Amino acid sequence: MLGAIVINEDRCKGCSECVVACPVGAIELTGLKINASGYSYAQPSAKADCCTGCTACAVVCPDGCITVYRKKVTVDESEDEGKEAKA
């Protein structure tokens, strides 16, 4: 089971609770970018493809800015990914 993270960047206040809670490092703070409210906000990191769909980030977000969708990986998809990695 893999996950997909959706972050409402306009509501995020950059508290970094989600960054700390994520066991695989799938979320990061933007750093220099700010939202309409003037906050540096969370965004999916380069490791976002490693998201397990555990929802730890969404649970700890005090502003409810994060939604995690779980997606099933079929046997065919995982075989295709393995072939691509070997190529």
Buried (B, 14 or more C-beta within 10 A) or exposed (E): EBBBBEBBBEBBBBBEBBBEBBEBEBBBBBEEEEBEEEBBBBBBBEEBEBBBBBBBBBEBBEEEBBBBEEEEEEEEEEEEEEEEEEE
